[in-house]
Amino acid sequence: MSRVYQPTAEDLAKAEKRRLKKLESSEKTSSVLEDERGRILPREWLDVSPANQTVRVMTWNLLAQTLVRRELFPTSDCLKAGQREHMLYREIVSHNAAICCMQEVDRTEKLFPELEKANYAWVYAAGPRKKHGCLVAFRKDAFECIRQKVVTYDEQDVRRDGGSGKARRGSSFRTKNIGSLVALRRVGSDGANDGVIVATTHLFWHPAQAAILLREVIQFRSEGTEAEMLWPAIIAGDFNFQPDDPAYSLLVGDPLLPAQKASLAASRVVHATIDPSIAVDGAAKAEEEEEGAEAGENDPDRIIVNARAAQPSDGLLTDDELEQLFRQSGAPTSAYDAGQRQVPGTSESGLTFGSRISVPVGRRGAFEPAYTSYTHYWKSVLDYIFVLDAPGRKVSVSRLAKPHQKDVYGEGLPRKGVCGSDHISLAADLHWPS
């Protein structure tokens, strides 16, 4: 006959300490949610497929204050840091996510204390000499970080089969962009299925960086213990491409369309950040030295300038090489595309990418949100939550933060009482079988 467990005085004291700490964290979170300066438009949730033991994941580009320019956001009524910051805190906390992926994170001396109040730990990383970076936050009572890695795309080879240094690297732009990878284990558990690999990034729009990230996530997972090799991987962030872009199709495993191949051919250039012989005007050069190719990513017309056509010796990947690089890592599932696809009436709601842009039948991407970035000049889908399944454990989407109708964004974000960034946050409840 088994003995009935009787908690010791020490056990009871520890339990009470945990209870008080959780209560204190809840009270601090409530104060953020009640601060009038942080008023935002609340999000509803879509029920997709009810499940127990889900993990809520959020991703959001916060719009770094160092990148704010009035000429880029002429219709916004809240571009100053003091006008936006409390809305940012409110939105982060309001999702109550176990894992938060954030990009364009700056003013960390302000953000980190707010994360601490909400009972989050975090891993922050930035590219060389960049004034903003990527952050993975996770609830202290849910996860602990056991490994981490930073992938600097400019330093990664796209080929690993010999050849010259330039051909192995195959660089088009020097972007200073990174991917931040962490291995998170559930607190108080050492089971094989009790963890997740998380990667967040802010990509340059050319597909090579997405392929590198996917490859490095697979490698990072394989470098862990036998248990970690069975963990799923969440890859979330600002990918800087739309669902009809060749990079999206390559990532999710769809074949390239003729128009996408033409787009890739036009994008095969070598920028002045790689080839210093290309003449660049002084102002553009100074900005690129500060932020890399990202300096021009908010250009409303996104025209490639300060570049020359690539030559075979530059080593840029061909279409076939790109497809092969992606296929080596497997195709991830998009939480929103998979989740909204299951909700009746979604395609007629005006809330999906496919409701405004035609996507051929049988291809992925039509059920991504209609917008994840909405400003005066550009209105796009750039942000995603992807999941790379572990062997035998296919992800299911339980709930999704419902996209807003575009009318609420007015003449463009950021907007007081609506959203403190030019991007719209995404959040999903994910479930894996034990």
C-alpha positions in Angstrom: 0.0 0.0 0.0 1.5 3.3 -1.1 2.0 6.0 1.5 -0.1 9.2 1.4 2.1 12.2 0.6 2.3 14.6 3.5 3.8 18.0 2.6 6.6 19.2 5.0 6.7 22.6 6.5 9.4 23.5 3.9 7.1 22.3 1.1 4.2 24.4 2.3 6.5 27.4 2.6 7.7 27.0 -0.9 4.2 26.6 -2.2 3.1 29.8 -0.5 6.1 31.7 -1.8 5.1 30.6 -5.4 1.5 31.6 -4.8 2.5 35.1 -3.6 4.9 35.6 -6.4 2.2 34.6 -9.0 -0.3 37.0 -7.2 2.3 39.8 -7.3 2.9 39.3 -11.0 -0.9 39.3 -11.7 -1.3 42.6 -9.9 1.5 44.2 -11.8 0.1 42.9 -15.1 -3.3 44.3 -14.2 -1.8 47.8 -13.6 -0.4 47.7 -17.2 -3.7 46.7 -18.6 -5.5 49.5 -16.7 -3.1 52.3 -17.6 -5.1 54.7 -19.9 -1.9 55.7 -21.7 -1.8 52.2 -23.1 -5.3 52.0 -24.5 -5.4 49.8 -27.6 -8.0 48.1 -29.7 -8.6 44.7 -28.0 -8.4 41.5 -30.0 -11.0 38.8 -30.2 -10.0 35.1 -30.6 -11.0 32.6 -33.2 -11.7 29.1 -31.9 -10.2 26.6 -34.4 -9.8 23.2 -32.8 -10.2 22.9 -29.0 -7.4 21.1 -27.3 -5.9 20.7 -23.9 -2.3 21.7 -22.9 -1.7 24.3 -25.6 1.2 26.8 -25.8 0.3 30.3 -26.7 2.9 32.0 -28.9 2.9 35.7 -29.9 5.0 37.5 -32.5 5.2 41.2 -33.1 7.5 43.8 -34.8 7.5 46.7 -32.3 8.7 49.4 -34.7 12.1 50.5 -33.3 12.0 54.1 -32.3 15.4 54.6 -34.0 13.7 53.8 -37.3 10.7 56.2 -36.9 10.6 58.9 -39.5 7.7 61.4 -40.0 8.1 61.1 -43.8 7.5 57.3 -43.5 4.4 57.6 -41.3 2.9 61.0 -42.3 -0.6 60.1 -41.1 0.3 58.6 -37.7 -0.7 60.5 -34.5 1.7 58.8 -32.1 5.3 58.6 -33.3 7.0 59.8 -30.2 8.4 57.1 -27.8 6.3 58.4 -24.9 3.1 58.2 -27.0 3.7 54.6 -28.1 5.5 52.8 -25.3 2.5 52.1 -23.0 0.5 50.8 -26.0 3.4 48.4 -26.7 3.5 47.2 -23.2 -0.3 46.7 -23.1 -0.4 44.7 -26.3 2.4 42.4 -25.2 0.8 41.7 -21.9 -2.7 41.4 -23.1 -2.0 38.3 -25.2 -0.9 36.4 -22.0 1.4 34.4 -24.2 3.8 31.8 -22.8 6.3 32.7 -25.5 6.7 36.1 -27.1 8.8 36.7 -30.2 9.6 40.4 -30.9 11.6 42.3 -33.5 12.8 45.8 -33.9 13.3 45.9 -30.1 15.0 49.0 -28.8 14.7 51.2 -25.7 15.4 48.0 -23.7 16.0 50.0 -20.5 12.2 50.7 -20.6 10.9 47.4 -22.0 12.9 45.0 -19.8 11.4 46.2 -16.5 7.9 45.8 -18.0 8.7 42.2 -19.0 10.0 41.5 -15.5 6.8 42.9 -13.9 4.8 40.5 -16.2 6.9 37.5 -15.0 8.9 37.0 -18.2 12.5 36.1 -18.7 14.0 36.8 -22.1 16.9 36.4 -24.5 17.8 39.5 -26.5 20.2 39.6 -29.5 21.1 42.2 -32.1 23.2 42.3 -35.3 26.6 44.0 -35.3 26.3 47.7 -34.5 22.5 47.7 -34.9 20.5 49.8 -32.5 17.6 47.3 -32.3 17.3 43.6 -32.1 15.2 40.4 -31.7 13.9 39.1 -28.4 12.3 35.9 -27.2 10.5 36.3 -23.9 9.0 33.3 -22.0 7.0 33.0 -18.8 9.3 32.1 -15.9 6.6 29.7 -14.4 6.3 27.9 -17.8 9.8 27.6 -19.4 13.5 27.9 -18.8 16.1 28.5 -21.5 18.7 25.8 -21.6 20.5 26.7 -24.9 20.7 29.7 -27.2 22.4 30.7 -30.5 22.6 33.7 -32.7 22.8 33.3 -36.5 24.3 36.2 -38.3 23.1 35.8 -41.9 26.0 37.8 -43.4 28.4 35.3 -42.1 26.7 32.2 -43.3 27.6 30.2 -46.4 24.7 29.1 -48.6 26.9 26.4 -50.1 28.9 23.9 -48.1 30.4 21.9 -51.0 33.7 23.8 -51.7 34.3 26.6 -54.1 35.7 30.0 -53.5 34.7 32.0 -50.4 32.6 34.4 -52.4 30.7 31.5 -54.2 30.1 29.7 -50.9 28.7 32.8 -49.3 26.6 33.9 -52.3 25.8 37.3 -50.8 23.6 39.9 -52.4 23.3 42.5 -49.6 25.0 43.0 -46.3 22.0 43.3 -44.0 23.3 42.9 -40.4 20.2 40.8 -39.8 20.2 37.9 -37.4 18.1 34.9 -36.2 17.9 34.3 -32.4 17.4 30.6 -31.5 16.6 29.3 -28.0 15.8 25.9 -26.6 13.0 26.2 -23.9 12.3 23.4 -21.5 9.1 23.3 -19.4 9.7 24.2 -15.8 9.8 21.2 -13.5 9.8 18.6 -16.2 12.5 16.5 -17.9 10.2 14.6 -20.2 11.1 14.0 -23.8 8.1 16.0 -25.1 8.3 18.9 -22.7 10.2 21.5 -24.6 10.3 23.6 -27.8 12.8 25.2 -30.0 12.0 28.9 -30.7 13.5 31.1 -33.4 12.7 34.7 -34.1 14.1 36.9 -36.8 13.7 40.0 -38.9 14.6 38.9 -42.4 15.8 40.7 -45.5 13.2 40.0 -48.2 15.4 37.8 -50.5 14.7 34.0 -49.8 18.3 33.0 -49.1 18.0 34.2 -45.5 14.9 32.2 -44.9 16.6 29.1 -46.2 19.6 29.7 -43.9 17.3 30.2 -40.9 15.4 27.0 -41.5 18.7 25.1 -42.0 20.2 26.5 -38.8 17.0 25.7 -36.7 17.3 22.1 -37.8 21.0 22.1 -37.0 20.4 23.7 -33.6 17.7 21.1 -32.7 20.0 18.3 -33.7 22.8 19.6 -31.5 20.8 19.1 -28.3 20.0 16.0 -26.3 18.1 13.0 -27.6 15.0 14.5 -26.0 15.5 17.9 -27.6 15.7 16.3 -31.0 12.0 15.4 -30.6 10.9 18.9 -29.8 8.9 21.0 -32.3 10.4 24.3 -33.6 8.5 27.6 -33.7 9.9 30.1 -36.2 8.1 33.4 -35.8 8.9 37.0 -36.8 9.0 39.6 -39.5 9.9 37.8 -42.7 9.5 40.8 -45.0 7.8 38.9 -47.8 4.1 38.3 -48.7 2.3 35.0 -49.2 2.5 35.3 -53.0 6.3 36.0 -52.8 8.7 33.3 -54.1 10.3 33.1 -50.6 7.0 32.1 -49.0 6.3 29.4 -51.6 9.8 28.0 -51.2 9.5 28.0 -47.4 6.1 26.2 -47.3 7.1 23.7 -50.1 5.0 25.1 -53.0 6.6 25.0 -56.5 7.7 28.3 -57.9 5.3 29.9 -60.4 6.6 31.5 -63.6 6.0 35.0 -62.3 7.9 34.2 -59.1 10.9 32.9 -61.1 10.9 36.2 -63.0 10.8 38.1 -59.7 13.8 36.1 -58.4 15.7 36.7 -61.6 15.2 40.5 -61.3 16.3 40.4 -57.7 19.7 38.8 -58.4 21.9 41.8 -57.9 25.0 42.6 -55.8 24.6 45.7 -53.6 27.2 48.3 -52.8 27.4 46.8 -49.2 29.0 43.8 -50.9 30.8 45.4 -53.8 32.4 48.7 -52.7 33.2 49.7 -56.3 29.6 50.6 -56.8 29.1 54.3 -56.4 26.7 55.4 -53.6 25.6 58.9 -52.5 26.8 60.0 -49.1 23.5 60.0 -47.3 22.6 56.5 -48.4 26.0 55.2 -47.5 25.8 56.6 -44.0 22.4 55.1 -43.4 23.5 51.7 -44.8 26.6 51.7 -42.5 24.2 52.2 -39.6 21.5 49.7 -40.4 22.6 47.5 -43.3 20.2 46.8 -46.2 17.3 47.2 -43.7 17.8 51.0 -44.0 15.9 51.0 -47.2 13.3 48.4 -46.4 10.7 51.0 -45.4 11.0 52.6 -48.8 7.4 52.7 -50.0 8.4 51.7 -53.6 11.1 49.2 -52.5 13.2 49.8 -55.6 16.6 48.1 -55.7 19.2 50.9 -56.0 23.0 51.1 -55.5 23.4 47.7 -57.0 24.7 45.9 -60.1 23.5 42.7 -61.9 25.0 39.6 -60.4 27.6 37.6 -62.3 28.1 33.8 -62.0 31.2 34.4 -60.0 29.1 36.2 -57.3 27.7 32.8 -56.3 24.0 33.8 -55.9 21.8 30.8 -55.7 19.8 29.7 -58.8 16.2 28.7 -58.6 17.0 25.0 -58.4 19.7 25.6 -55.7 17.2 27.6 -53.6 14.6 24.9 -53.9 17.1 22.2 -52.9 18.3 24.3 -49.9 14.7 24.6 -48.6 13.8 20.9 -49.3 16.7 19.8 -47.1 15.0 21.2 -44.0 11.4 20.2 -44.6 8.3 22.5 -45.0 7.0 24.2 -41.9 3.3 24.8 -41.2 1.9 28.4 -40.9 -0.3 28.7 -37.9 -2.6 31.3 -39.4 -2.8 29.7 -42.9 -3.6 26.3 -41.4 -5.8 27.7 -38.6 -8.0 30.2 -40.5 -8.4 27.6 -43.3 -10.4 25.5 -40.8 -12.8 28.2 -39.7 -16.0 28.3 -41.7 -16.7 31.6 -43.4 -13.2 33.0 -43.0 -12.6 33.3 -46.7 -15.6 35.6 -47.1 -14.8 37.6 -44.0 -12.3 40.0 -45.6 -9.8 39.0 -43.0 -7.5 36.8 -45.2 -4.8 37.5 -47.7 -6.8 35.6 -50.3 -9.7 37.9 -49.9 -7.8 40.7 -51.5 -5.1 38.9 -53.5 -5.9 36.0 -55.8 -4.0 32.8 -54.7 -4.2 29.8 -57.1 -6.3 26.9 -55.7 -4.1 24.3 -54.0 -1.3 26.7 -53.0 -0.7 27.9 -49.4 -0.9 31.4 -48.1 -4.5 32.4 -49.0 -5.5 32.2 -45.3 -2.8 34.3 -43.8 -4.1 37.5 -42.3 -5.2 40.2 -44.8 -2.5 42.5 -43.3 0.2 42.4 -40.7 1.6 45.8 -41.5 -0.7 48.8 -42.3 0.7 52.3 -42.9 0.0 55.2 -45.2 2.5 53.9 -47.8 2.6 50.1 -47.5 -0.1 47.6 -46.5 1.3 44.1 -46.5 1.6 40.7 -44.9 5.1 40.3 -43.6 4.8 38.5 -40.2 4.2 34.8 -39.6 4.2 32.0 -37.0 5.6 28.9 -38.6 6.0 25.5 -36.9 8.4 22.8 -37.9 7.0 19.6 -36.6 9.0 17.0 -34.6 8.9 13.4 -35.8 5.4 11.9 -35.3 4.1 15.1 -33.6 2.1 17.2 -36.0 1.0 20.6 -34.7 -2.6 21.6 -34.5 -3.9 25.1 -34.1 -6.4 25.5 -31.2 -7.1 29.3 -31.3 -5.9 32.4 -33.1 -5.9 36.1 -32.3 -8.4 37.3 -34.8 -7.3 39.9 -37.3 -9.1 43.3 -37.3 -11.0 44.6 -40.2 -8.8 47.1 -42.1 -11.2 50.0 -41.4 -10.0 50.2 -37.7 -6.5 51.2 -38.9 -7.7 54.5 -40.3 -5.1 56.2 -42.4 -2.3 54.1 -41.1 -0.5 52.8 -38.0 0.8 53.6 -35.4 -2.5 55.1 -34.1 -3.6 56.1 -30.6 -6.1 53.8 -29.1 -5.5 51.2 -31.8 -1.9 50.0 -32.0 1.5 51.3 -31.0 3.4 49.8 -33.9 3.1 49.8 -37.7 2.8 46.0 -37.5 -0.1 44.0 -36.1 0.7 41.3 -33.6 -0.1 37.6 -34.2 -0.8 35.0 -31.5 -1.8 31.4 -31.6 -2.5 28.5 -29.2 -0.6 25.5 -30.5 -1.0 21.9 -29.5 1.2 18.8 -30.0 0.2 15.2 -29.2 2.2 13.7 -26.3 
